[in-house]
Amino acid sequence: MSKRDKSKKYTRIVLKSVSLGRVLDRLRKHYEAGEQPESLVIPYVLTCAAYLESKLNDSLLEFATKRYGEDVAGAFMSLSLPRKLNVLVPLLTEGRYRINREHFVYQRLASLIRVRNSITHAKSETEEIGAIPEDLVSVPVISPGMPQMIQIPRQFREGDVVEK
């Protein structure tokens, strides 16, 4: 018998939520003690969502691997965060319970997921507003040939505030 025949495979589950939990705690403390806490809002929201998803993944992966094997566990890992939330409770309770989508905690989680998605998957959008001539400002536009000036509403300029 060769050494190769005696070799066995070992698997371990590495829980990612532990390190994210530590980061989240440090971010919270820094946020509470900071002079400019608004600069931490986006990292904090993203870390909260990442921590939530990693905790769900930890539970789902551990349970599904033990109960159904690695292939099924891997399939669960490919679900979106909202689907994982909806699957986790019936799976862990063997179908006895479902998550209450009307409950305020679920609504808060759904809101966190929406905010996370809007930050991480930011998409450009169009904005249309009405403006009177006094609210227009001239801005340069670089186009083929020579730069030219166009008139745009003051609100479109970053940082400008229109007084009413």
C-alpha positions in Angstrom: 0.0 0.0 0.0 1.4 3.4 -1.0 1.3 6.6 1.0 -1.2 7.9 -1.4 -3.7 5.2 -0.6 -3.5 6.0 3.1 -4.3 9.7 2.6 -7.6 11.0 3.7 -9.4 14.2 2.9 -10.4 16.6 5.7 -12.8 19.5 5.4 -13.3 22.4 7.8 -15.7 25.3 7.7 -14.0 28.7 8.1 -16.6 31.1 9.6 -16.1 34.5 7.8 -18.5 36.3 10.1 -16.1 36.3 13.1 -13.6 38.7 11.5 -16.4 40.8 10.0 -18.0 41.0 13.5 -14.7 42.4 14.9 -14.5 45.0 12.1 -18.1 46.0 12.6 -17.5 46.5 16.3 -14.4 48.7 15.6 -16.3 50.7 13.0 -19.2 51.3 15.4 -16.8 52.5 18.2 -14.9 54.8 15.7 -18.3 56.1 14.5 -19.4 57.0 18.0 -16.2 58.6 18.9 -15.5 60.4 15.7 -15.6 64.1 14.8 -16.9 63.4 11.3 -19.0 60.2 11.7 -20.9 60.8 8.4 -17.7 59.6 6.6 -18.2 56.2 8.1 -21.9 55.7 7.1 -21.2 53.9 3.9 -18.5 51.6 5.3 -20.7 50.9 8.3 -23.8 50.0 6.2 -21.8 47.8 3.9 -20.1 46.1 6.8 -23.5 45.5 8.5 -24.9 43.9 5.4 -21.7 41.8 4.9 -21.8 40.7 8.5 -25.5 39.7 8.2 -24.9 37.8 5.1 -21.8 36.1 6.5 -23.8 35.0 9.6 -26.5 33.6 7.4 -23.9 31.8 5.2 -22.2 30.4 8.3 -25.4 28.9 9.6 -26.7 27.8 6.2 -23.4 26.2 5.1 -22.9 24.3 8.4 -26.4 23.0 8.5 -26.7 22.2 4.8 -23.3 20.5 4.6 -24.1 18.2 7.6 -27.6 17.5 6.4 -27.4 17.4 2.6 -23.7 17.4 1.6 -21.4 19.8 0.0 -23.2 20.1 -3.4 -26.5 21.2 -1.9 -24.7 23.5 0.6 -23.0 25.1 -2.4 -26.3 25.6 -4.1 -27.6 27.4 -1.0 -24.5 29.7 -1.0 -25.4 30.9 -4.5 -28.7 32.3 -3.4 -29.2 36.0 -3.1 -29.3 37.5 0.4 -33.1 38.0 0.4 -33.7 34.4 -0.8 -31.3 33.1 1.9 -33.4 35.0 4.5 -36.5 33.3 3.2 -35.0 29.8 3.0 -33.1 29.8 6.3 -36.0 29.6 8.8 -38.0 26.8 7.0 -34.7 24.9 6.4 -33.5 25.1 10.0 -37.0 24.3 11.5 -37.7 21.5 9.0 -40.6 23.4 7.5 -42.4 24.1 10.8 -41.8 27.9 10.6 -41.5 30.6 7.9 -40.1 34.0 8.3 -42.7 36.7 8.9 -42.1 39.2 6.0 -44.5 41.7 7.7 -42.5 41.8 10.9 -40.6 45.1 11.5 -37.3 43.2 11.9 -37.7 41.6 8.5 -38.6 45.0 7.1 -35.5 46.5 8.6 -33.3 43.7 7.1 -35.0 44.2 3.7 -34.3 47.9 4.0 -30.6 47.3 4.9 -30.3 45.0 1.8 -31.8 47.6 -0.5 -29.4 50.3 0.9 -26.5 47.9 0.5 -27.5 47.1 -3.1 -27.9 50.7 -4.0 -24.4 51.4 -2.7 -22.6 48.4 -4.1 -24.5 48.3 -7.4 -24.8 52.1 -7.9 -26.4 52.8 -11.3 -26.5 56.1 -13.1 -29.9 57.6 -13.5 -31.5 60.5 -15.2 -32.9 63.4 -13.4 -35.3 66.0 -14.8 -36.2 69.2 -13.1 -37.8 72.5 -14.1 -35.9 75.7 -13.8 -36.5 79.4 -14.4 -33.9 81.5 -16.3 -32.5 83.0 -13.0 -31.7 79.4 -11.8 -29.5 78.6 -14.9 -25.7 78.7 -14.8 -23.2 78.5 -17.6 -20.8 75.5 -17.6 -18.2 74.5 -20.2 -18.8 71.3 -22.2 -15.9 69.7 -24.0 -17.0 68.5 -27.4 -15.2 67.6 -30.7 -13.7 70.8 -31.9 -14.0 73.6 -29.5 -15.3 73.8 -25.9 -18.6 75.5 -25.6 -20.8 76.9 -22.8 -24.2 75.6 -22.1 -26.9 76.6 -19.6 -27.9 74.1 -16.9 -30.0 74.4 -13.7 -27.9 75.3 -10.7 -29.2 72.3 -8.8 -27.3 70.0 -11.2 -23.9 71.4 -10.1 -22.5 69.4 -7.3 -22.5 71.3 -4.0 -24.7 74.2 -5.3 -27.8 75.0 -3.3 -30.7 76.9 -4.8 -32.5 79.2 -2.4 -36.2 79.4 -2.7 
